[in-house]
Amino acid sequence: MLYVGLDVHKEFCQASVLDENGEEISNERVVTSIEELDRFLDRFQEARFVLESTGVWEFVYGIVEARGFDIVLAHPLKVKAISSAKIKTDKVDARTLARLLYLDMVPSSHVPSREVRDLRELLRHRKALVEKSTAFKNRVHAELLRRGIKRPEALKSAFSSDAIAWMRSLDIRTVSWNLDMVEALQTQIKDVNRVLLRRFEEMEDAQLVATVPGIGFYGAMLIAAEIDDVRRFETPAQLCSYAGLVPSVHQSSSSCHYGHISKQGSRHLRWMMVEAVHVHLWCCPDSKLSRFYRKLARKKGKQVARIATARKMLHMIYWMLLNKEDFKVTG
């Protein structure tokens, strides 16, 4: 059995290969292309592979996995904590990964199925489109404000069809160009929404999450996709830790200090939970979550209360998914 550590980069992978005794027999660069990776993998019959979870891990992981090899995705922060060193090069990183694999000490990351990974990417693509659309809308507002132009009171919505027609009638090139971008992005967002709605009808977990007031189909799908399988978390506290919604802790001897939230884990899940709290407080002011928020806000302030409520909502979602139950507004 050989043990292979892959330090993955956009242009190449640094590969360290250890024999059955843990001795390094090669440490080389492999171009990150299908042809070169296949040529490299042809050299192995029995081997285990490990690579870190980086921005380009999926491509390499998929090629190795398709060849039938045992492969582990290492958690980058935990690997760094175990193997921090003053000398850090690609060869050293690859060798460290291979040695951790040989010693069976790799802190692994969860690897969702290809279907879930593709869904996550589609959901994140929609988020990026909305952010870009908002940015262009803000540019339109800025252009009108710079010229002292105010929207007529009869136009209630800033970007309704009538409001857009009025803004185009002003014959301001920069405004018209930005409106072109807004309309193009909105068209693409509608296309993505149609695809997502079809998927939503097939996702039982997302439909359960959508019973929480303030969470629409998109938010429910994002939460369900980021959690993937709720059973991989032994407790709701572990799920909240994965979302980065738990406070950081600094403990020494008898003293223990709690700081800001860790912000480690899924930033997309954390963002969605905080956004869901905003809407929930507005649309469901009498729920137990809203009452919890108001009580804590009086003591700790709105920001602390908002994060704590997001954490409590995620606790509820954990049990909803585990027990296959809808959200209960009162109680």
N, C-alpha and C positions, 0 to 999 in steps of 0.2 A: 504494500500500500504506500502510495506517495501522497504528500501533503503539499498543496500549492496555494500560496498567498498571492493575491492579485491586488496591486495598488493601481486603481483604475483612473485614467485621465482621458480627456477628450481625444487626444491624438495617439496615445499609446497606453499599454498596461505594463507595469513592472511586475514580473513574475518570479517569485522565489519558490524553488522546489526542494523539499526535504525528503530524504529516504525514510525507510521504516525505523531507523535508529535516531531520527531527528537531525541528521547531518545534512547541511545544505549541499546539493549537488549542482545547482545552477541558479543564477540570478540574472535575468535578461529582460530586454524590452521586446514587447510584441505590439506591432501596430494595431490600433483598435479598428479593425475592419473585419468583415465576415470571412474573407479569404484567409487572412493571416491568423485569425483566431482559430479557424478550422484546421489550418496547417499545424498550429501549436498543439491543439487538442489531439490530433492524430497520434502524437507521441505517447499518449497515456492509455492504459487499459484499466488499471485499478488506481483510482486517485480520488482524493477529496479536495474540494476547492473552497476558498473563503475570499470574500471581497467586502469592502466597506460600503455602507449606504451613502452614496454620493449622488450628485446630479445626473450622472450618466450610467448608473449601475444597471438599469433595466436591460439595456442592450446586451451587455456582456453576460449578465445573469441568464438571460433567455437562451443565448447560444450554448452556454455550458450546460444548462438544465436540459436542453433539447437533446444533448448527446448522452443523457442518462447518468451523468455523474452526480454524486452527492455534493451539494453546494450549500454554503451557509452565508447569510448576509449579516455582517457584523455591525453592531451599533457603534457609530464613530465616536460619540462622547465617552461611552464606557470603555472602548478600546484605548482611548487617549488617557483615561484615568488609570488603567491598568499598566500601560506601557509607555508613560511619558519619558522622554529622553532628551538630553542636550543636543545630541547629534541626530538630525532628522533629515533623511534623504529618501528618495524613492526606493532605493535598494533596502534601506533599513526598515522602512514601513512595510514593504512586501515580506521581508524576512520575519518581522514581528508578527504579522498576520499568520504566516505559515507556522510559526512556533506555537502561537496560541491555539491554532487548530490541532497541531500534533499533541499538545497537552490537554486537549478538550476543554479549553478555557475561553472559548470565543463567546462574548456576550452578544447573543443573536438578536436581530430585529425581525419583526413579523413581516412576512412576504405575502401580500394578498394575491388572489388569483389574477390571471390576465384580464378577465372580465371586469373585476373590481378596479384594477389599475387603470383600464381604459375609461371606466365610468368616472373615476376621480379626475382624470385628465380633462374629460369633457366638462365636468362641473367647474373646474378651475379655469377652463377656457371661457366659459360663460361669465365668470366673475371678472376676468380680465376685460372682456368686451364691455361689461357694464361700467367698469372703472374708466375705460377710455371714453365711453359715451358721456359720462358725467364730466370728465375733463373738458371735452369739447363744448358741452353745455355751459360750463363755467367760463370758457373763453368767449362765448356769445354774450353772456351777461356782462363780462368785463368790457367788451367792445361797445356795448350799448351804454354802459355806465360812463365810459370815457368820453362819450359824446353827449352825455346828459339826456339820453333818450329813455323815457319811461314807457312801460307797456300800458296800453289803454285799460281802464278798469273793467271794460266789458270782456276782456280776455282773461278769464280766471286762471287758466292753466298756462304755464310759461311755454310749453312745447306742444300744445294741441295743434291740430291741422290749421285752425284759424290763426293761431299765434305765429306759426311758422310762415304762413302766407303773408301776414302783416310784416314780419321781419324781412322777408325777401323783397317786399315792396319798397323797403327803405333804400334798396340798391347800394348796399355797403358790401364791397367785395369780400372783406374778411369775414363778415357775418355770414354771407351766403356760402363761402367755402366751409366754414365750420358747421353750418347746417347740413351741407352735403355729407360730411363725415358722420354727423349725428344720425341722419336718416339711413345711411349705409350700415352703420353699426346696429341700429334698431332692427333693421331687416334681418341681419344675421342673428341677433339675439332671439327674434321670433322663430327662426329656423331651428336654432338650438333648443328652444323651449318645446317645440313640437316633438323633437327626438326624445327629450328628457321626459315629457309627459307620457309617451308610450312606454318608456322604461319604468316610470313610476307605478304604472298599473300592474307591473309584474313584481314589484318589490314590497313584500309584506312588512318588513321592518320599517321601511320609509313611510308606509301608510300608517303604521302605529305612531311613529314620531310626529306625523302631520296632525294627529289629534290634539297636540299641545297648542293652545291658542297662541298665535304669534309666529308659528312656524308653517310656512307654505310648502308647496311640493318641492321647490328647489332646496330650501333649507333642510327639509326632511331627508332628501336624497343625499345631500352633502354629509349630514350627520351620520346616516346609516352607512355610507360608503367609507367614511373615515374610521368608524368603529369596526366595520367589516363583520366580525363575529363577536358579539358581546361576551360569549362564554370564554374568550381568551383572557378576560379580566376576572380575577377571582373576587374582587370587591368593587363597589362603585368608586371607592377612593382611588383604586388603581386606574380606573378610567379617567377620573379627574386629573390624576397625575399625568397621564398620557396626553391630555388636552392642555397641560401647562397651567391649570387653574388652581393649583395648590400653592400655598405660600412657601417660600424658601425658608430653610431652618438652619440656624447656626448654633450648635450646642457645644459647650465645653464645661466639663465637670458638672456643677450644679446649676449653671446658668444656661438658659435656652432663649434664643431670640428668633422671632418670626419676622420675615421681611416681605418684600413684594412677591407676587406670584412668580413661579420659576420660568414661565414662558418657554419651557422645553416640551418637545413632543409635537403634536399636530397643530400648527398655527392656524390651519384652515378650520379645524373643529373649534378651537378657542374663539376665533373671530365669529363664527356662526352662532355660538352659544351666547356671546355678549350681544350680538345683533338681535337674537331672538328675545332676549330679556327686554330690550327697548320696546319692541312691538307688543310683547305680552303685557307689559305694564300699562300700555295705552288701551289695548283692546279687551283686557280682562282685569279690571282694577280690583275686583272682589275675590280673586283666587287666593289660595293659600300662599302662592309664590309672591303675589303682589303685597299681601299683608306682611309677609316676611321681609320683603324689601323695604317697605315703609318703616317698619319697626327698627330695622338695622340702620337705615339712613339717618334716623333721628339721633342715633348714638355714635355712628362711625363716619357718617358722610355718604354722599351718593355714590362716589366711585367705588369705595369699599363694598357698599351694599350691592352694587351692580354685579361685581365679580362674585360675591358670595351667593347671589341669587342665580347666576349662571352655573355655579358649581352645584347648587341645590337642584336646579332644573336637570342637570346632567345626571345627578343621583337618581332622580325620578325616571329619566329615560332609560337608565341602566335596568331598573326593575321592570319597567314596561316591556322592554325587549326580552328580558329573561323570562318573564311570566306571560308574555304575549297578551298584555292588557292595554286598554286605552287609557289616556290621561284622565284623571279625575279632578275637576276644577275645584270643588270644595272639599273640606275635610280638615 
